[in-house]
Amino acid sequence: MSLRVAIIAPGEMGSGVGRRLVQHGLTVLTSLAGRSAMSVERATRAGLADAPDDDLAACDMLLSIVPPKDAVGLAERLRPALERAARKPLYVDCNAVAPGTAQRIAEIVTATGAGFVDAGIIGPPPADNPRAATRFYASGDAAAAFAALSAHGLTIRVLDGPVGAASALKMSYAGLTKGFTALGAAMMLGASQAGVGDALRQELSESQPHFLAFLQKAVPGMFPKAYRWIAEMEEIAAFASDAPGGGDMYRGAADLYRHITAGVAGEPDAQRDLAALREFCAPAAGATARKHA
């Protein structure tokens, strides 16, 4: 019998994962209650079928793929349906949360009798290209059961560790990549506000060209995602709290992403900072604008 998988929610990542599983012959359910028209269209294109919570809880596996701030709330919402389910699903939490948060979710889920897997996703949403580098890392006693989806188009690597190990890896990786993006944005703004933005960009182009190339792509690419990264930085702050200065560093990154989010929403001061970052990241366009000013 074909596996039935539930994926909540059908955002870009959830729909991408769902599409990959559907393409490999699985039935994938989701919840469209309260979702935007864009999300409904995305889920429909991916081949995901809308279903109530009781049907989701009756699937073989239930993958939670939501913003970090919603991960605990989703487990709480599904608790009654999981308790009612005659045959419990394997609940796979795939969210960017700290190990302590993963443990909290596990306690909610396992109290219903359902199995639990701690998972972390690294890479972009799966695309139509089967070589898209989307990797799931999984830990906990039931991680090998989740790895059965490797036969249906997903790349799943099982870690030799308990619940929390996969989340720790995700926190470490995102702390480097998204934390570095925040650090770069902060220094770009500092240099621009001090009037030495051009000099910093020139120096980086000569001494750290790969460093500059990464930032010029990553910083503007972060703008539409910053609202999702606020809670992720706060989870990383909790994870890094035992490292000297670690918690403060990532709470600062959360503040920066909160400021970027305000700029995207139209707050004037923050918009000016976004303009400065765009100029730093597009030196040719910036030079042309200054030449004709």
C-alpha positions as CSV (number, residue, x, y, z in Angstrom):
1,M,0.0,0.0,0.0
2,S,1.3,3.4,-0.9
3,L,2.4,5.7,1.9
4,R,0.1,8.6,2.7
5,V,1.9,11.7,3.8
6,A,0.6,14.9,5.4
7,I,2.6,18.1,5.0
8,I,1.7,21.3,6.9
9,A,2.0,23.9,5.7
10,P,2.0,24.4,1.9
11,G,4.5,27.3,1.8
12,E,7.3,27.3,-0.7
13,M,9.2,24.5,1.1
14,G,6.2,22.4,2.1
15,S,4.7,22.6,-1.4
16,G,8.1,21.8,-3.0
17,V,8.6,18.7,-0.8
18,G,5.0,17.7,-1.4
19,R,5.4,18.0,-5.2
20,R,8.5,15.8,-5.1
21,L,6.6,13.1,-3.2
22,V,3.6,13.3,-5.5
23,Q,5.9,12.9,-8.5
24,H,7.2,9.7,-6.9
25,G,3.7,8.2,-6.5
26,L,2.7,9.2,-3.0
27,T,-0.6,10.7,-1.9
28,V,0.1,13.9,-0.1
29,L,-2.5,15.8,2.1
30,T,-2.3,19.2,3.5
31,S,-4.4,21.8,5.4
32,L,-5.6,24.8,3.4
33,A,-7.9,26.2,6.2
34,G,-7.1,29.9,6.6
35,R,-4.5,29.9,3.9
36,S,-4.1,32.6,1.3
37,A,-5.2,32.3,-2.3
38,M,-1.5,32.1,-3.3
39,S,-0.9,29.1,-0.9
40,V,-4.0,27.3,-2.2
41,E,-2.9,27.8,-5.8
42,R,0.7,26.6,-4.9
43,A,-0.7,23.5,-3.1
44,T,-3.0,22.7,-6.0
45,R,-0.2,23.0,-8.6
46,A,1.9,20.6,-6.4
47,G,-0.8,18.0,-6.3
48,L,-1.6,18.3,-2.6
49,A,-5.1,17.5,-1.5
50,D,-6.9,19.6,1.2
51,A,-8.0,17.6,4.3
52,P,-9.2,18.1,7.9
53,D,-7.0,17.5,10.9
54,D,-8.4,14.0,11.6
55,D,-7.5,12.9,8.0
56,L,-4.0,14.4,8.4
57,A,-3.5,12.6,11.7
58,A,-4.5,9.3,9.9
59,C,-1.6,9.5,7.5
60,D,1.5,7.3,7.8
61,M,3.7,10.3,8.2
62,L,3.0,14.0,9.1
63,L,5.7,16.5,8.2
64,S,5.6,19.8,10.0
65,I,7.2,22.5,7.8
66,V,6.1,25.8,9.2
67,P,7.9,29.1,10.4
68,P,9.8,28.4,13.6
69,K,7.4,30.6,15.7
70,D,4.5,28.3,14.6
71,A,6.1,24.9,15.3
72,V,4.9,24.4,18.9
73,G,1.5,25.8,18.1
74,L,1.0,23.3,15.2
75,A,1.8,20.4,17.5
76,E,-0.7,21.8,20.1
77,R,-3.4,22.2,17.4
78,L,-3.0,18.7,16.1
79,R,-2.8,17.1,19.6
80,P,-6.6,16.3,19.7
81,A,-6.6,14.7,16.2
82,L,-3.5,12.7,17.1
83,E,-5.1,11.5,20.3
84,R,-8.2,10.4,18.3
85,A,-6.3,8.6,15.6
86,A,-6.7,4.8,15.8
87,R,-3.3,4.3,14.0
88,K,-0.8,7.0,14.9
89,P,1.3,8.7,12.3
90,L,5.0,9.4,12.5
91,Y,5.3,13.1,13.3
92,V,8.3,14.7,11.7
93,D,9.2,18.2,12.9
94,C,11.2,19.7,10.1
95,N,11.4,23.2,11.5
96,A,14.4,25.5,12.3
97,V,14.0,25.3,16.0
98,A,16.5,25.0,18.9
99,P,17.0,21.5,20.4
100,G,15.0,22.5,23.5
101,T,12.1,23.5,21.3
102,A,12.3,20.2,19.5
103,Q,12.2,18.4,22.8
104,R,9.1,20.4,23.8
105,I,7.3,19.5,20.6
106,A,8.3,15.8,21.0
107,E,6.7,15.8,24.5
108,I,3.4,17.1,23.0
109,V,3.4,14.6,20.2
110,T,4.6,11.4,22.0
111,A,2.0,12.0,24.8
112,T,-0.6,11.2,22.1
113,G,1.1,7.8,21.3
114,A,2.5,9.1,18.0
115,G,6.1,8.6,17.0
116,F,8.4,11.6,16.7
117,V,11.4,12.5,14.5
118,D,13.5,15.6,14.9
119,A,14.5,16.8,11.4
120,G,16.2,19.8,9.8
121,I,16.1,20.9,6.2
122,I,19.2,22.4,4.5
123,G,18.9,23.9,1.0
124,P,16.2,25.5,-1.1
125,P,12.8,24.0,-1.8
126,P,12.9,21.0,-4.2
127,A,12.5,22.1,-7.8
128,D,11.5,20.1,-10.9
129,N,15.3,19.4,-11.2
130,P,15.8,16.1,-9.4
131,R,19.3,17.2,-8.5
132,A,18.0,20.2,-6.4
133,A,20.2,20.2,-3.2
134,T,17.5,19.8,-0.6
135,R,18.7,17.7,2.3
136,F,16.8,16.4,5.4
137,Y,18.8,15.5,8.5
138,A,16.9,13.4,11.0
139,S,17.6,12.1,14.5
140,G,15.8,10.2,17.2
141,D,14.8,6.5,17.6
142,A,12.3,6.7,14.7
143,A,14.6,8.5,12.2
144,A,15.2,5.4,10.1
145,A,11.4,5.1,9.5
146,F,11.3,8.6,8.1
147,A,14.2,7.7,5.9
148,A,11.8,5.5,3.9
149,L,10.9,8.6,2.0
150,S,14.4,8.4,0.5
151,A,12.8,6.0,-2.0
152,H,10.3,8.7,-3.0
153,G,12.6,11.5,-4.1
154,L,13.9,13.0,-0.8
155,T,17.5,13.1,0.3
156,I,17.5,12.1,4.0
157,R,20.5,11.6,6.2
158,V,20.1,9.9,9.5
159,L,22.2,11.3,12.3
160,D,23.5,9.0,15.1
161,G,21.9,11.0,17.9
162,P,18.8,11.6,19.9
163,V,15.9,14.1,19.4
164,G,17.6,17.5,19.2
165,A,20.7,16.4,17.2
166,A,19.1,17.3,13.8
167,S,17.9,20.6,15.2
168,A,21.4,21.4,16.6
169,L,22.9,20.8,13.1
170,K,20.3,23.0,11.5
171,M,20.9,25.8,14.1
172,S,24.6,25.6,13.6
173,Y,24.4,25.7,9.8
174,A,21.8,28.5,9.7
175,G,23.7,30.4,12.4
176,L,26.7,30.5,10.0
177,T,24.9,31.3,6.8
178,K,22.1,33.6,7.9
179,G,24.2,34.9,10.8
180,F,26.9,35.8,8.3
181,T,24.4,37.6,6.1
182,A,23.2,39.6,9.1
183,L,26.8,40.5,10.0
184,G,27.6,41.5,6.5
185,A,24.5,43.7,6.2
186,A,25.3,45.4,9.5
187,M,28.8,46.3,8.4
188,M,27.6,47.4,5.0
189,L,25.2,49.8,6.7
190,G,27.9,51.0,9.1
191,A,30.3,51.7,6.3
192,S,27.7,53.4,4.2
193,Q,26.5,55.6,7.1
194,A,30.2,56.6,7.8
195,G,30.7,57.5,4.2
196,V,33.2,54.7,3.5
197,G,31.0,52.3,1.7
198,D,32.8,52.6,-1.6
199,A,36.1,52.2,0.0
200,L,35.0,49.0,1.8
201,R,33.5,47.5,-1.3
202,Q,36.7,48.3,-3.2
203,E,38.9,46.7,-0.5
204,L,36.7,43.6,-0.4
205,S,36.8,43.3,-4.2
206,E,40.6,43.2,-4.0
207,S,41.3,41.2,-0.8
208,Q,38.1,39.1,-0.3
209,P,36.4,38.8,-3.7
210,H,34.5,35.6,-2.8
211,F,33.4,37.1,0.5
212,L,32.0,40.2,-1.4
213,A,30.4,38.1,-4.1
214,F,28.5,36.0,-1.4
215,L,27.3,39.1,0.4
216,Q,26.2,41.0,-2.8
217,K,23.9,38.0,-3.6
218,A,22.9,37.0,-0.1
219,V,22.0,40.4,1.4
220,P,19.4,41.6,-1.2
221,G,18.2,38.1,-1.5
222,M,17.4,38.1,2.2
223,F,15.0,41.1,2.1
224,P,11.8,39.2,1.3
225,K,12.7,36.4,3.7
226,A,13.8,38.5,6.7
227,Y,10.4,38.3,8.4
228,R,10.8,34.5,8.6
229,W,14.3,34.7,9.9
230,I,13.5,36.8,13.0
231,A,12.2,33.8,15.0
232,E,14.9,31.6,13.5
233,M,17.6,33.9,14.9
234,E,15.8,33.8,18.3
235,E,15.9,30.0,18.2
236,I,19.6,30.1,17.3
237,A,20.1,32.5,20.2
238,A,18.6,30.0,22.6
239,F,20.8,27.2,21.0
240,A,24.0,29.4,21.3
241,S,23.2,30.8,24.8
242,D,26.0,28.7,26.4
243,A,28.7,30.1,24.1
244,P,30.1,33.4,25.4
245,G,28.2,36.2,23.7
246,G,26.3,33.7,21.4
247,G,22.8,34.5,22.6
248,D,23.4,38.3,22.4
249,M,24.9,37.9,18.9
250,Y,21.9,36.2,17.5
251,R,19.3,38.3,19.3
252,G,21.1,41.2,17.6
253,A,20.7,39.4,14.2
254,A,17.0,39.0,15.0
255,D,16.8,42.8,15.6
256,L,18.5,43.5,12.2
257,Y,16.1,41.2,10.4
258,R,13.2,42.9,12.2
259,H,14.5,46.3,10.9
260,I,14.8,44.9,7.4
261,T,11.2,43.6,7.6
262,A,10.1,47.1,8.6
263,G,11.8,48.4,5.5
264,V,10.1,46.0,3.3
265,A,6.8,47.0,4.9
266,G,7.5,50.7,4.0
267,E,8.9,52.2,7.3
268,P,10.8,55.3,6.0
269,D,14.0,55.0,8.1
270,A,14.3,51.3,7.4
271,Q,13.6,51.9,3.7
272,R,16.6,54.2,3.6
273,D,18.8,51.5,5.0
274,L,17.5,49.0,2.5
275,A,18.4,51.5,-0.3
276,A,21.9,51.8,1.1
277,L,22.3,48.0,1.2
278,R,21.0,47.7,-2.4
279,E,23.5,50.3,-3.6
280,F,26.4,48.6,-1.8
281,C,25.4,45.3,-3.4
282,A,25.1,46.7,-6.9
283,P,28.3,48.8,-7.2
284,A,28.0,49.3,-11.0
285,A,24.5,50.7,-10.7
286,G,25.5,52.8,-7.7
287,A,28.5,54.3,-9.5
288,T,26.3,55.1,-12.5
289,A,23.7,56.8,-10.3
290,R,26.4,58.9,-8.6
291,K,28.0,59.9,-11.9
292,H,24.8,61.3,-13.3
293,A,23.6,62.9,-10.0
